[in-house]
Amino acid sequence: MALSPGTPDLAVLDLLVSVAETGSLGAAARRHSISQPAASMRISALERRLRLRLLDRGPTGSSLTDAGRTVVIHARTVLDAARSFNDAVAVLHADRTPRLTVAASKTIADHRIPQWLAALRKVRPEVTVALQVDNTRQVEVMVRAGDADIGFVEGPHPPSDLGGRVLGADELLVVVGTTHPWAKRTTPVTLQELATTPLLWREPGSGTRDTVWETLGAHGPPAQPAAELGSTVAIVAAARSGMAPAVLSALIAGPELAVGGLVRVPLAESLVLTRRFRAIWRHGTPPSGAAEILIQCAARLGSGPAGGR
């Protein structure tokens, strides 16, 4: 059924409801960022269209008539329906916008994801990416639960119940602050010595921790941590203070080594401590579309100077 030509527009109904809610025409006008005379003219035009007197105007102000109060009740219903309509349209637009949910470990999120996303955006600028950041173990949990379309993690082994692809390797360095005794030592540190030394560790679930723990575990149970810290920023600060040695990604330690805040301690063994960067996804749902392109970008940048090491 077609609407009557006399049907009022939503804006003036919203104004009338504001009069009811604020108690005065002036307050309603301020809410709608218009002058009081303009508000009065719009209500008068509504009255003529409806052929009803909606306001009693007097020297002390305006108040709703009985008819005005009834119109307000119905106006609220109409306005609620309009808001519901607008929300539904917004959802339709959101559903049509390509969206990719990515989970990444902290090191990858801080030092690699921005470059990978920039490369993705050049190819698929319409894709909206939501990034969740946590340690490797929690990223795996998010991917398993379907809370992320794809994950990027680090560590010595791939999770057996998830699909994955190696993107590159990252060197891990033993570092100390300039006041630590190891900063001036003339002999390299052995893995056996490193295993028996209290170190600064990331929290359980960190890919860095798992890699180092497994390597040092071949030389006996690693010593109790000097501290367990939930962020690499905290570990860098603690190491810089001389509190204890730390094993850090070259990506993280590099800037501190360059300015002299940290000192690299060489290893006696020829073995280089490394960890692998991986993309992971749920079995049976291999990445496609934007997720597949993002992995391709990560793999392409992974071995270059701007990519993962």
PADO-252307 format. One record per residue (C-alpha): x, y, z; residue number from 1; residue in three letters. Coordinates in pm, whole numbers, plus 50000, padded with zeros to 5 digits. Example, Ala and Ser with C-alpha at 12.3 -4.5 7.8 and 13.67 -1.06 7.14 Angstrom:
BEGIN
(rec (51230; 49550; 50780); 1; 'ALA') (rec (51367; 49894; 50714); 2; 'SER') 
//
This chain:
BEGIN
(rec (50000; 50000; 50000); 1; 'MET') (rec (50139; 50341; 49901); 2; 'ALA') (rec (50207; 50598; 50174); 3; 'LEU') (rec (49969; 50889; 50202); 4; 'SER') (rec (50105; 51217; 50060); 5; 'PRO') (rec (50047; 51363; 50406); 6; 'GLY') (rec (50287; 51122; 50579); 7; 'THR') (rec (50540; 51330; 50780); 8; 'PRO') (rec (50912; 51282; 50744); 9; 'ASP') (rec (51117; 51112; 51014); 10; 'LEU') (rec (51315; 51422; 51109); 11; 'ALA') (rec (51014; 51620; 51227); 12; 'VAL') (rec (50878; 51318; 51416); 13; 'LEU') (rec (51216; 51288; 51587); 14; 'ASP') (rec (51194; 51658; 51678); 15; 'LEU') (rec (50846; 51612; 51828); 16; 'LEU') (rec (50970; 51317; 52035); 17; 'VAL') (rec (51256; 51534; 52159); 18; 'SER') (rec (51003; 51794; 52275); 19; 'VAL') (rec (50835; 51521; 52479); 20; 'ALA') (rec (51165; 51394; 52620); 21; 'GLU') (rec (51324; 51729; 52703); 22; 'THR') (rec (51008; 51905; 52819); 23; 'GLY') (rec (51044; 52215; 52601); 24; 'SER') (rec (51066; 52326; 52242); 25; 'LEU') (rec (51387; 52519; 52313); 26; 'GLY') (rec (51566; 52217; 52460); 27; 'ALA') (rec (51451; 52002; 52168); 28; 'ALA') (rec (51585; 52262; 51925); 29; 'ALA') (rec (51925; 52257; 52097); 30; 'ARG') (rec (51936; 51877; 52080); 31; 'ARG') (rec (51883; 51894; 51705); 32; 'HIS') (rec (52126; 52187; 51660); 33; 'SER') (rec (51864; 52422; 51518); 34; 'ILE') (rec (51718; 52750; 51641); 35; 'SER') (rec (51398; 52757; 51845); 36; 'GLN') (rec (51209; 52954; 51575); 37; 'PRO') (rec (51312; 52692; 51318); 38; 'ALA') (rec (51193; 52413; 51548); 39; 'ALA') (rec (50863; 52592; 51603); 40; 'SER') (rec (50813; 52634; 51228); 41; 'MET') (rec (50873; 52263; 51168); 42; 'ARG') (rec (50626; 52159; 51438); 43; 'ILE') (rec (50370; 52405; 51296); 44; 'SER') (rec (50415; 52251; 50951); 45; 'ALA') (rec (50362; 51905; 51105); 46; 'LEU') (rec (50044; 52026; 51272); 47; 'GLU') (rec (49912; 52154; 50939); 48; 'ARG') (rec (50001; 51828; 50765); 49; 'ARG') (rec (49830; 51617; 51032); 50; 'LEU') (rec (49552; 51873; 51089); 51; 'ARG') (rec (49607; 51836; 51461); 52; 'LEU') (rec (49723; 52074; 51731); 53; 'ARG') (rec (50023; 51908; 51890); 54; 'LEU') (rec (50156; 52182; 52118); 55; 'LEU') (rec (49996; 52430; 52353); 56; 'ASP') (rec (50207; 52742; 52315); 57; 'ARG') (rec (50203; 52995; 52597); 58; 'GLY') (rec (50412; 53278; 52741); 59; 'PRO') (rec (50592; 53034; 52972); 60; 'THR') (rec (50666; 52773; 52707); 61; 'GLY') (rec (50509; 52491; 52507); 62; 'SER') (rec (50358; 52162; 52619); 63; 'SER') (rec (50216; 51865; 52434); 64; 'LEU') (rec (49841; 51840; 52384); 65; 'THR') (rec (49659; 51510; 52427); 66; 'ASP') (rec (49680; 51462; 52052); 67; 'ALA') (rec (50049; 51548; 52063); 68; 'GLY') (rec (50114; 51284; 52327); 69; 'ARG') (rec (49933; 51022; 52118); 70; 'THR') (rec (50130; 51118; 51808); 71; 'VAL') (rec (50454; 51089; 52008); 72; 'VAL') (rec (50366; 50730; 52107); 73; 'ILE') (rec (50321; 50631; 51743); 74; 'HIS') (rec (50622; 50838; 51634); 75; 'ALA') (rec (50846; 50641; 51868); 76; 'ARG') (rec (50729; 50317; 51704); 77; 'THR') (rec (50803; 50458; 51358); 78; 'VAL') (rec (51146; 50588; 51463); 79; 'LEU') (rec (51240; 50255; 51626); 80; 'ASP') (rec (51144; 50076; 51305); 81; 'ALA') (rec (51353; 50321; 51102); 82; 'ALA') (rec (51658; 50264; 51325); 83; 'ARG') (rec (51611; 49888; 51295); 84; 'SER') (rec (51594; 49926; 50917); 85; 'PHE') (rec (51916; 50131; 50911); 86; 'ASN') (rec (52093; 49876; 51132); 87; 'ASP') (rec (51987; 49593; 50899); 88; 'ALA') (rec (52118; 49782; 50596); 89; 'VAL') (rec (52448; 49845; 50777); 90; 'ALA') (rec (52480; 49472; 50845); 91; 'VAL') (rec (52418; 49397; 50479); 92; 'LEU') (rec (52697; 49636; 50384); 93; 'HIS') (rec (52929; 49480; 50644); 94; 'ALA') (rec (52853; 49130; 50513); 95; 'ASP') (rec (52947; 49241; 50162); 96; 'ARG') (rec (53282; 49384; 50276); 97; 'THR') (rec (53558; 49119; 50254); 98; 'PRO') (rec (53697; 49063; 50601); 99; 'ARG') (rec (53999; 48863; 50713); 100; 'LEU') (rec (54067; 48782; 51078); 101; 'THR') (rec (54434; 48719; 51147); 102; 'VAL') (rec (54597; 48602; 51470); 103; 'ALA') (rec (54971; 48647; 51515); 104; 'ALA') (rec (55235; 48598; 51780); 105; 'SER') (rec (55375; 48916; 51928); 106; 'LYS') (rec (55708; 48925; 51747); 107; 'THR') (rec (55549; 48859; 51409); 108; 'ILE') (rec (55272; 49111; 51475); 109; 'ALA') (rec (55519; 49382; 51571); 110; 'ASP') (rec (55792; 49320; 51313); 111; 'HIS') (rec (55644; 49141; 51012); 112; 'ARG') (rec (55266; 49170; 50987); 113; 'ILE') (rec (55268; 49544; 50897); 114; 'PRO') (rec (55482; 49474; 50588); 115; 'GLN') (rec (55273; 49172; 50490); 116; 'TRP') (rec (54947; 49364; 50526); 117; 'LEU') (rec (55085; 49652; 50321); 118; 'ALA') (rec (55165; 49405; 50042); 119; 'ALA') (rec (54816; 49252; 50070); 120; 'LEU') (rec (54652; 49593; 50050); 121; 'ARG') (rec (54823; 49665; 49718); 122; 'LYS') (rec (54654; 49358; 49572); 123; 'VAL') (rec (54324; 49355; 49764); 124; 'ARG') (rec (54258; 49709; 49897); 125; 'PRO') (rec (53893; 49629; 49967); 126; 'GLU') (rec (53972; 49366; 50232); 127; 'VAL') (rec (53931; 49469; 50595); 128; 'THR') (rec (54182; 49293; 50822); 129; 'VAL') (rec (54126; 49238; 51195); 130; 'ALA') (rec (54444; 49143; 51383); 131; 'LEU') (rec (54452; 48955; 51714); 132; 'GLN') (rec (54788; 48944; 51896); 133; 'VAL') (rec (54893; 48686; 52157); 134; 'ASP') (rec (55163; 48428; 52216); 135; 'ASN') (rec (55207; 48130; 51985); 136; 'THR') (rec (55004; 47886; 52194); 137; 'ARG') (rec (54706; 48121; 52217); 138; 'GLN') (rec (54719; 48192; 51843); 139; 'VAL') (rec (54693; 47818; 51784); 140; 'GLU') (rec (54389; 47808; 52016); 141; 'VAL') (rec (54219; 48088; 51820); 142; 'MET') (rec (54278; 47915; 51488); 143; 'VAL') (rec (54146; 47582; 51620); 144; 'ARG') (rec (53833; 47751; 51755); 145; 'ALA') (rec (53767; 47931; 51429); 146; 'GLY') (rec (53818; 48272; 51590); 147; 'ASP') (rec (54084; 48349; 51329); 148; 'ALA') (rec (54088; 48263; 50959); 149; 'ASP') (rec (54463; 48224; 50965); 150; 'ILE') (rec (54744; 48242; 51222); 151; 'GLY') (rec (55113; 48327; 51218); 152; 'PHE') (rec (55329; 48163; 51484); 153; 'VAL') (rec (55688; 48082; 51572); 154; 'GLU') (rec (55845; 47783; 51740); 155; 'GLY') (rec (56038; 47461; 51688); 156; 'PRO') (rec (55751; 47237; 51573); 157; 'HIS') (rec (55425; 47276; 51378); 158; 'PRO') (rec (55103; 47194; 51566); 159; 'PRO') (rec (55010; 46843; 51449); 160; 'SER') (rec (54636; 46911; 51432); 161; 'ASP') (rec (54664; 47221; 51210); 162; 'LEU') (rec (54771; 47278; 50854); 163; 'GLY') (rec (55067; 47504; 50800); 164; 'GLY') (rec (55348; 47640; 50589); 165; 'ARG') (rec (55697; 47751; 50688); 166; 'VAL') (rec (55760; 48113; 50590); 167; 'LEU') (rec (56117; 48161; 50708); 168; 'GLY') (rec (56356; 48141; 51001); 169; 'ALA') (rec (56450; 48391; 51267); 170; 'ASP') (rec (56788; 48390; 51444); 171; 'GLU') (rec (56788; 48403; 51823); 172; 'LEU') (rec (57070; 48589; 52000); 173; 'LEU') (rec (57207; 48571; 52354); 174; 'VAL') (rec (57225; 48927; 52487); 175; 'VAL') (rec (57310; 49105; 52812); 176; 'VAL') (rec (57317; 49458; 52939); 177; 'GLY') (rec (57642; 49653; 52940); 178; 'THR') (rec (57680; 49614; 53318); 179; 'THR') (rec (57637; 49236; 53316); 180; 'HIS') (rec (57961; 49032; 53369); 181; 'PRO') (rec (57909; 48854; 53036); 182; 'TRP') (rec (57931; 49186; 52850); 183; 'ALA') (rec (58310; 49189; 52894); 184; 'LYS') (rec (58384; 48818; 52874); 185; 'ARG') (rec (58644; 48713; 52618); 186; 'THR') (rec (58525; 48355; 52566); 187; 'THR') (rec (58198; 48245; 52402); 188; 'PRO') (rec (57928; 48095; 52621); 189; 'VAL') (rec (57853; 47724; 52581); 190; 'THR') (rec (57502; 47583; 52558); 191; 'LEU') (rec (57576; 47387; 52876); 192; 'GLN') (rec (57661; 47713; 53056); 193; 'GLU') (rec (57355; 47881; 52910); 194; 'LEU') (rec (57135; 47593; 53028); 195; 'ALA') (rec (57259; 47626; 53387); 196; 'THR') (rec (57224; 48005; 53397); 197; 'THR') (rec (56902; 48173; 53515); 198; 'PRO') (rec (56772; 48360; 53211); 199; 'LEU') (rec (56501; 48610; 53136); 200; 'LEU') (rec (56217; 48409; 52979); 201; 'TRP') (rec (55893; 48486; 52805); 202; 'ARG') (rec (55577; 48337; 52952); 203; 'GLU') (rec (55483; 47969; 52886); 204; 'PRO') (rec (55327; 47941; 52541); 205; 'GLY') (rec (55579; 48170; 52374); 206; 'SER') (rec (55738; 48033; 52057); 207; 'GLY') (rec (56074; 48180; 52156); 208; 'THR') (rec (56060; 48013; 52495); 209; 'ARG') (rec (55965; 47675; 52345); 210; 'ASP') (rec (56252; 47691; 52095); 211; 'THR') (rec (56519; 47785; 52349); 212; 'VAL') (rec (56387; 47548; 52616); 213; 'TRP') (rec (56402; 47253; 52376); 214; 'GLU') (rec (56756; 47337; 52264); 215; 'THR') (rec (56890; 47387; 52616); 216; 'LEU') (rec (56697; 47085; 52743); 217; 'GLY') (rec (56936; 46862; 52549); 218; 'ALA') (rec (57201; 46971; 52802); 219; 'HIS') (rec (56990; 46898; 53109); 220; 'GLY') (rec (56692; 47075; 53265); 221; 'PRO') (rec (56733; 47451; 53217); 222; 'PRO') (rec (56790; 47656; 53531); 223; 'ALA') (rec (56497; 47826; 53698); 224; 'GLN') (rec (56421; 48155; 53522); 225; 'PRO') (rec (56560; 48478; 53659); 226; 'ALA') (rec (56217; 48616; 53565); 227; 'ALA') (rec (55921; 48528; 53342); 228; 'GLU') (rec (55795; 48835; 53158); 229; 'LEU') (rec (55491; 48865; 52934); 230; 'GLY') (rec (55637; 49099; 52674); 231; 'SER') (rec (55958; 49141; 52482); 232; 'THR') (rec (55964; 49508; 52580); 233; 'VAL') (rec (55989; 49404; 52945); 234; 'ALA') (rec (56258; 49148; 52868); 235; 'ILE') (rec (56465; 49405; 52676); 236; 'VAL') (rec (56438; 49649; 52968); 237; 'ALA') (rec (56534; 49384; 53223); 238; 'ALA') (rec (56828; 49264; 53014); 239; 'ALA') (rec (56944; 49622; 52958); 240; 'ARG') (rec (56950; 49673; 53334); 241; 'SER') (rec (57201; 49389; 53371); 242; 'GLY') (rec (56957; 49171; 53564); 243; 'MET') (rec (57024; 48851; 53365); 244; 'ALA') (rec (57099; 48728; 53013); 245; 'PRO') (rec (56815; 48690; 52763); 246; 'ALA') (rec (56768; 48506; 52436); 247; 'VAL') (rec (56592; 48739; 52192); 248; 'LEU') (rec (56495; 48745; 51830); 249; 'SER') (rec (56744; 48930; 51613); 250; 'ALA') (rec (56447; 49140; 51500); 251; 'LEU') (rec (56397; 49264; 51855); 252; 'ILE') (rec (56758; 49279; 51975); 253; 'ALA') (rec (56890; 49449; 51661); 254; 'GLY') (rec (56799; 49809; 51746); 255; 'PRO') (rec (56931; 49777; 52102); 256; 'GLU') (rec (57255; 49623; 51978); 257; 'LEU') (rec (57295; 49905; 51727); 258; 'ALA') (rec (57275; 50178; 51992); 259; 'VAL') (rec (57478; 49990; 52253); 260; 'GLY') (rec (57197; 49921; 52498); 261; 'GLY') (rec (57262; 49547; 52474); 262; 'LEU') (rec (57572; 49339; 52403); 263; 'VAL') (rec (57561; 49018; 52201); 264; 'ARG') (rec (57725; 48717; 52363); 265; 'VAL') (rec (57856; 48467; 52105); 266; 'PRO') (rec (57791; 48095; 52141); 267; 'LEU') (rec (58081; 47853; 52151); 268; 'ALA') (rec (57897; 47585; 51952); 269; 'GLU') (rec (57861; 47611; 51579); 270; 'SER') (rec (57486; 47564; 51622); 271; 'LEU') (rec (57286; 47879; 51555); 272; 'VAL') (rec (56971; 47921; 51760); 273; 'LEU') (rec (56680; 47970; 51522); 274; 'THR') (rec (56305; 47942; 51524); 275; 'ARG') (rec (56068; 47912; 51231); 276; 'ARG') (rec (55786; 48140; 51133); 277; 'PHE') (rec (55475; 47957; 51014); 278; 'ARG') (rec (55133; 48027; 50877); 279; 'ALA') (rec (54872; 47793; 51028); 280; 'ILE') (rec (54509; 47712; 50949); 281; 'TRP') (rec (54243; 47456; 51033); 282; 'ARG') (rec (54269; 47118; 50861); 283; 'HIS') (rec (54009; 47088; 50588); 284; 'GLY') (rec (53987; 47464; 50537); 285; 'THR') (rec (54304; 47562; 50351); 286; 'PRO') (rec (54347; 47936; 50306); 287; 'PRO') (rec (54185; 48091; 50000); 288; 'SER') (rec (54116; 48440; 49873); 289; 'GLY') (rec (54274; 48714; 50083); 290; 'ALA') (rec (54418; 48463; 50332); 291; 'ALA') (rec (54603; 48279; 50057); 292; 'GLU') (rec (54734; 48605; 49911); 293; 'ILE') (rec (54855; 48715; 50256); 294; 'LEU') (rec (55052; 48391; 50294); 295; 'ILE') (rec (55203; 48441; 49950); 296; 'GLN') (rec (55306; 48796; 50049); 297; 'CYS') (rec (55458; 48667; 50375); 298; 'ALA') (rec (55651; 48393; 50195); 299; 'ALA') (rec (55777; 48636; 49931); 300; 'ARG') (rec (55895; 48889; 50190); 301; 'LEU') (rec (56009; 48627; 50437); 302; 'GLY') (rec (56362; 48576; 50308); 303; 'SER') (rec (56436; 48935; 50208); 304; 'GLY') (rec (56595; 49207; 50420); 305; 'PRO') (rec (56253; 49347; 50503); 306; 'ALA') (rec (56103; 49008; 50565); 307; 'GLY') (rec (56133; 48740; 50833); 308; 'GLY') (rec (56475; 48599; 50895); 309; 'ARG') 
//
